[in-house]
Amino acid sequence: MLGTCRRFNLFVIQRGLSSLADVSESLIEAFLHRFRRGIANVRSHPRVEARGYLKRLFRYLTDTKAFIPSPKPIVKPYGWILNAYLQNLRDEDEAAPATIRRETRHIAPFLEALREYAQRRRFHTLQSQAIEAYLTRHLKGSPHHPIRLSTSLRRFFCYCARHGHTQTDFSALIPTARRYRLASLPKGADDSALTRLLRVIDRGTPVGARNYAIVLLLIAYGIRAISAAELLLDDIDWQRSHITFRPQKGGKEVIVPLLEPIGEAIIRWLRQRYSPGPFREVFLGVRAPHRPLTVYAISEFVHRSMVKAGFTMAHCGTRTLRHSWAIRALAHNSSIKAIADILGHRHLGTTFIYAKVDLMTLREVALPWPQTR
C-alpha cells in the first residue's frame, strides 16, 4: 500500500500539483492508466487493489480534515461525449452499474489519447485513417482484455454514428479478436486442494467466520461471487432448509437444499454480523460502516486464500471453485441438464464445455488409433 501511495505522490508532483486543494479522486484513474506496469506487483487484479489503496488514502485525508473534497469534478475535454454515452447506457440499455464502470475504464483512456480531437468542435472531423492509427496504439498498450475492450469501443462508435457525433460508423475499424467456442478447458481443483483451502481460513475471527461461510458456499453450490455478495437474509428459508440464489447474467433462479455444514457456517457468521444496520445482505464488512461485501472483495480474499493454500494454477479464484463443482458433479454421473440448472445457465450449450473434462466417458467413445502399414 505504501509503495502505491508513494508512486501516486510522484505522479501528482509530476503534474505540477503542489497543494492538496488541487488534488481530487479523479486523478486515481489517470494514475492507474499511466502506471499500470509499476503497480503490477500483486498476483491478482493489481489495478483493483491499487485503486482500493488510493481510495482508503483519500478517506483518511478526508477524515483527518487534511483534504476537503472539491464539489466540482475536473472537466475533461471528452466529458461531453463520455457522459452522454454512459447516460445512454443507463437509460436505453439499462446497463448495470458494473457495466457502466467497465465502459468508463475502456473508453476514457481512448478519448484521453485523442487529445484535442476529443473536443466537441473537432470530434466530428475525425477521419478513418486517424481513428485506425489511434486504435492500433491504444489496443496494443491497453491493460484490458482485448475482447472486452474491442466490444466496448465498437459499441461506443455505434453510438457516435447513431447520434451524429461522427461522419460515419467507425465500429468496423475495430479488429475482432478471434475466439473459438469451447476451445478452452475449465480448470478446477481436486478435493484435497479444496480441503486445504478451507483449512487455511481462521474461523476464530469474525472475518474468518464470514470468509469461511462464503468459500463453503462457493464450493458446495458452484455459485458466482456476485451470487454470494447479493445473498439476502430473506433468501435463506431455515424452516424448509432451502436457499435461493438470484438469477445472474440472464440465467435462472436457483433453489437448492441448505446443507447442514453450510447452515452451521452461516449461523456462526450471523452471530458476529452487525445487525442494527439497514442492509439485508448476509455478508457485510466487519468494520464500520458495515456495508455489503463487493464482488471484488470476495474475489480478492478467495484468491489470497488459494495462494496461501498452495494453489499453483494461473488465475485461480472464485471461477476455479465454480469449475471444480461442475467437474465434480459430472464425475458423479450428474446429467448436463441438472448441472446447468444448479449453475443457473440459460442454455445447455454453456454447460457442455464441462463434458470435455469427463475423461472416463471420453475414453469410452474414443476411436482406436489407426494401424500404420
C-alpha distance (Angstrom), angle and dihedral (degrees) to the residues before:
residue distance angle dihedral
M1 . . .
L2 3.82 . .
G3 3.80 90.6 .
T4 3.81 91.7 53.5
C5 3.82 92.0 47.7
R6 3.80 90.4 49.1
R7 3.80 91.4 53.1
F8 3.79 90.4 47.4
N9 3.82 89.8 51.8
L10 3.82 89.7 52.8
F11 3.81 89.7 48.1
V12 3.82 91.1 53.0
I13 3.82 91.9 48.4
Q14 3.80 91.6 50.0
R15 3.79 88.7 54.8
G16 3.80 89.4 57.6
L17 3.81 95.6 -111.9
S18 3.79 109.5 144.0
S19 3.81 100.8 163.4
L20 3.78 131.2 63.1
A21 3.79 87.7 -133.3
D22 3.81 88.4 69.4
V23 3.81 94.3 50.4
S24 3.80 123.9 90.3
E25 3.79 138.4 170.0
S26 3.80 89.1 -107.6
L27 3.81 87.0 78.1
I28 3.81 90.5 67.4
E29 3.82 95.1 78.3
A30 3.80 92.5 46.3
F31 3.80 89.4 50.6
L32 3.81 93.4 49.1
H33 3.80 91.7 49.5
R34 3.80 93.8 49.6
F35 3.80 98.2 40.7
R36 3.81 99.9 35.9
R37 3.81 92.0 127.2
G38 3.77 94.0 46.0
I39 3.80 93.1 58.5
A40 3.79 96.8 44.8
N41 3.79 93.2 108.0
V42 3.80 93.5 108.0
R43 3.79 118.7 82.6
S44 3.80 96.4 -136.5
H45 3.79 132.7 37.0
P46 3.84 97.3 -14.6
R47 3.82 92.9 177.7
V48 3.80 92.3 50.2
E49 3.79 92.7 49.0
A50 3.82 93.5 45.5
R51 3.80 90.4 48.5
G52 3.80 89.2 53.5
Y53 3.82 91.7 50.4
L54 3.81 92.5 52.3
K55 3.79 94.0 45.8
R56 3.82 88.7 52.7
L57 3.82 87.9 50.6
F58 3.80 91.3 54.0
R59 3.81 91.4 46.5
Y60 3.81 89.6 52.6
L61 3.82 92.2 48.8
T62 3.80 89.7 48.6
D63 3.81 94.2 48.3
T64 3.82 91.5 49.9
K65 3.84 91.1 48.6
A66 3.80 89.5 -121.7
F67 3.78 89.7 119.8
I68 3.80 128.9 34.0
P69 3.81 112.2 -161.6
S70 3.75 112.9 -122.0
P71 3.81 112.9 -122.7
K72 3.80 89.4 -146.7
P73 3.81 114.5 75.4
I74 3.78 120.4 -142.9
V75 3.80 108.9 -89.3
K76 3.78 111.9 -129.3
P77 3.82 121.6 -158.1
Y78 3.80 88.7 -123.3
G79 3.80 96.0 45.0
W80 3.80 91.9 100.5
I81 3.81 93.4 65.5
L82 3.81 100.4 29.6
N83 3.81 92.9 53.5
A84 3.80 91.4 46.4
Y85 3.80 91.2 49.2
L86 3.81 93.4 49.7
Q87 3.80 90.6 46.9
N88 3.80 88.8 52.5
L89 3.80 89.8 53.0
R90 3.81 90.1 52.4
D91 3.79 97.4 45.1
E92 3.81 105.7 34.4
D93 3.80 103.8 23.0
E94 3.83 95.0 32.9
A95 3.79 88.2 -139.5
A96 3.80 118.7 -170.3
P97 3.83 119.2 -110.0
A98 3.81 89.9 -109.8
T99 3.81 89.4 56.0
I100 3.80 90.9 49.9
R101 3.79 91.1 52.5
R102 3.80 91.9 47.7
E103 3.81 92.6 49.3
T104 3.80 89.7 50.0
R105 3.81 91.6 52.4
H106 3.81 90.5 49.6
I107 3.82 101.6 42.2
A108 3.81 103.2 35.7
P109 3.86 96.4 63.8
F110 3.81 90.4 48.2
L111 3.81 92.0 51.8
E112 3.80 88.8 45.2
A113 3.81 88.7 57.1
L114 3.81 90.8 54.0
R115 3.83 88.9 64.7
E116 3.82 110.8 179.6
Y117 3.81 92.2 6.1
A118 3.80 88.7 67.9
Q119 3.80 90.0 67.4
R120 3.78 117.5 107.1
R121 3.82 94.8 -114.6
R122 3.83 95.1 50.3
F123 3.80 104.2 33.6
H124 3.81 92.3 83.0
T125 3.82 90.9 56.3
L126 3.81 94.4 62.8
Q127 3.80 114.1 125.7
S128 3.78 128.2 -151.8
Q129 3.83 93.0 -110.5
A130 3.79 92.4 56.1
I131 3.80 92.5 44.7
E132 3.80 91.3 50.2
A133 3.83 91.5 50.9
Y134 3.79 92.0 49.1
L135 3.80 91.5 47.5
T136 3.80 93.4 50.7
R137 3.79 92.3 54.0
H138 3.79 94.5 41.1
L139 3.81 96.7 48.6
K140 3.80 92.2 49.0
G141 3.80 95.0 49.2
S142 3.79 100.2 37.9
P143 3.82 118.1 108.1
H144 3.81 92.0 -151.0
H145 3.79 125.9 102.1
P146 3.83 106.5 -83.0
I147 3.81 95.3 -135.1
R148 3.81 94.1 50.1
L149 3.80 92.4 42.5
S150 3.82 92.0 50.9
T151 3.79 90.7 49.0
S152 3.81 91.9 51.3
L153 3.80 93.8 48.1
R154 3.80 92.2 46.5
R155 3.80 91.1 51.2
F156 3.81 90.7 47.6
F157 3.81 94.0 52.7
C158 3.80 91.2 47.3
Y159 3.79 87.7 55.5
C160 3.82 91.7 48.3
A161 3.82 92.3 51.6
R162 3.80 93.3 44.8
H163 3.81 91.9 53.3
G164 3.80 96.5 41.2
H165 3.80 97.8 -110.7
T166 3.81 91.5 127.5
Q167 3.79 131.4 38.7
T168 3.79 92.0 -122.7
D169 3.79 141.4 2.3
F170 3.82 107.2 -79.7
S171 3.81 94.4 -177.8
A172 3.82 90.5 99.8
L173 3.81 88.5 65.4
I174 3.79 91.7 65.5
P175 3.82 108.0 99.8
T176 3.77 114.2 -127.6
A177 3.77 118.6 -127.0
R178 3.77 109.3 -131.4
R179 3.78 112.1 -120.7
Y180 3.78 126.9 176.2
R181 3.75 120.4 -149.4
L182 3.82 113.9 -115.8
A183 3.82 89.4 0.3
S184 3.80 96.2 133.5
L185 3.77 132.9 59.7
P186 3.81 120.0 -122.6
K187 3.79 109.9 -118.5
G188 3.77 117.1 -139.0
A189 3.79 137.4 167.8
D190 3.78 128.9 -117.6
D191 3.81 124.5 -117.5
S192 3.81 94.5 -98.1
A193 3.80 91.6 55.3
L194 3.81 91.4 48.9
T195 3.80 89.7 50.6
R196 3.82 89.9 53.0
L197 3.79 89.3 50.0
L198 3.80 92.4 55.8
R199 3.81 92.0 45.9
V200 3.82 95.0 56.0
I201 3.81 91.4 60.2
D202 3.81 112.4 92.4
R203 3.80 104.6 -135.8
G204 3.81 92.1 -174.4
T205 3.82 93.4 82.5
P206 3.83 129.5 62.4
V207 3.79 90.6 -115.5
G208 3.79 91.2 49.0
A209 3.81 93.3 47.8
R210 3.81 90.1 51.6
N211 3.80 94.9 45.0
Y212 3.80 92.4 46.4
A213 3.82 91.3 53.7
I214 3.82 91.1 49.3
V215 3.81 94.7 48.3
L216 3.80 90.3 46.6
L217 3.82 89.5 52.8
L218 3.80 91.5 50.3
I219 3.80 92.5 48.8
A220 3.80 97.2 42.8
Y221 3.81 99.7 45.1
G222 3.81 105.7 20.6
I223 3.81 92.0 -128.0
R224 3.80 125.6 160.8
A225 3.78 121.1 -104.5
I226 3.81 90.3 -110.3
S227 3.82 90.1 57.9
A228 3.81 89.4 57.0
A229 3.81 91.7 45.2
E230 3.84 92.5 50.9
L231 3.81 96.6 42.2
L232 3.82 108.6 126.5
L233 3.77 130.0 -155.6
D234 3.81 87.5 -116.9
D235 3.82 90.8 58.3
I236 3.80 91.3 69.1
D237 3.80 112.9 80.2
W238 3.79 102.5 -164.0
Q239 3.82 94.5 179.2
R240 3.82 95.0 55.1
S241 3.84 93.7 30.7
H242 3.80 92.7 -124.8
I243 3.78 131.5 135.6
T244 3.81 123.9 -161.1
F245 3.79 125.4 -151.0
R246 3.77 116.5 -161.9
P247 3.83 120.0 -123.4
Q248 3.81 116.7 -89.7
K249 3.81 131.3 -166.8
G250 3.79 91.8 7.8
G251 3.79 91.4 -55.3
K252 3.77 131.6 128.5
E253 3.77 134.9 -75.0
V254 3.80 110.5 -102.9
I255 3.81 124.1 -147.6
V256 3.80 115.6 -174.0
P257 3.81 136.0 168.5
L258 3.79 114.8 -88.6
L259 3.79 102.5 -119.0
E260 3.78 116.5 -142.1
P261 3.85 96.7 -118.1
I262 3.81 89.3 49.3
G263 3.79 92.2 50.3
E264 3.79 92.2 48.4
A265 3.81 92.0 49.6
I266 3.81 92.5 49.3
I267 3.81 92.3 47.3
R268 3.80 90.3 50.1
W269 3.80 88.5 54.6
L270 3.82 95.9 42.4
R271 3.80 90.0 57.2
Q272 3.81 87.6 62.5
R273 3.82 97.8 35.4
Y274 3.81 118.2 113.0
S275 3.81 101.5 -109.3
P276 3.84 108.6 178.1
G277 3.82 92.2 70.6
P278 3.82 123.9 100.1
F279 3.80 95.9 -114.9
R280 3.81 121.0 107.9
E281 3.80 95.3 -169.2
V282 3.79 113.2 116.9
F283 3.78 96.7 -136.2
L284 3.81 117.1 55.8
G285 3.77 135.2 164.0
V286 3.80 114.9 -89.4
R287 3.80 92.5 -136.6
A288 3.78 127.3 68.7
P289 2.98 131.7 -55.2
H290 3.85 82.9 33.2
R291 3.80 97.0 -147.1
P292 3.83 123.0 176.7
L293 3.79 115.3 -83.9
T294 3.79 116.0 -101.4
V295 3.79 126.2 -133.5
Y296 3.80 89.4 -109.7
A297 3.80 92.3 54.1
I298 3.80 91.5 51.4
S299 3.80 92.3 46.1
E300 3.79 91.5 49.9
F301 3.80 98.5 51.5
V302 3.82 91.9 42.0
H303 3.80 90.3 53.4
R304 3.81 92.5 47.0
S305 3.80 90.8 49.3
M306 3.80 91.7 49.5
V307 3.79 91.9 50.7
K308 3.80 89.3 48.8
A309 3.80 89.4 50.5
G310 3.80 90.7 56.0
F311 3.80 101.7 -102.6
T312 3.80 107.5 164.6
M313 3.80 101.6 -177.6
A314 3.79 118.2 110.9
H315 3.80 118.4 -103.8
C316 3.79 94.4 9.8
G317 3.78 113.0 178.1
T318 3.79 144.3 108.6
R319 3.80 92.1 -35.4
T320 3.80 89.2 58.7
L321 3.81 89.3 59.2
R322 3.80 90.7 49.2
H323 3.80 91.3 51.2
S324 3.81 90.2 46.3
W325 3.79 91.4 56.1
A326 3.81 93.5 49.8
I327 3.82 93.5 46.7
R328 3.81 90.9 47.6
A329 3.83 91.6 49.0
L330 3.80 91.4 50.4
A331 3.80 90.9 49.4
H332 3.82 88.3 55.7
N333 3.84 90.7 56.7
S334 3.80 96.6 -102.4
S335 3.79 112.1 158.9
I336 3.80 122.4 -111.5
K337 3.83 88.6 -118.2
A338 3.81 92.2 55.1
I339 3.81 91.8 47.2
A340 3.81 91.0 48.8
D341 3.81 90.8 51.1
I342 3.80 93.4 51.7
L343 3.81 93.2 44.7
G344 3.81 89.8 49.4
H345 3.81 94.8 -122.8
R346 3.78 115.8 165.0
H347 3.82 94.6 -154.3
L348 3.79 128.4 39.3
G349 3.80 89.9 -137.3
T350 3.79 89.3 71.8
T351 3.80 90.0 59.6
F352 3.81 97.9 45.4
I353 3.81 91.9 82.7
Y354 3.81 88.1 76.9
A355 3.79 90.0 62.5
K356 3.81 87.2 71.5
V357 3.79 91.4 68.4
D358 3.82 95.4 48.8
L359 3.80 92.5 101.0
M360 3.80 95.9 172.5
T361 3.81 92.9 59.0
L362 3.79 92.6 40.5
R363 3.81 90.3 55.4
E364 3.80 89.8 55.3
V365 3.81 93.3 56.7
A366 3.81 96.7 39.0
L367 3.79 115.7 120.2
P368 3.82 119.7 -127.1
W369 3.76 115.9 -97.5
P370 3.84 110.3 -101.8
Q371 3.78 115.1 -107.4
T372 3.78 116.4 -115.8
R373 3.76 117.9 -127.0
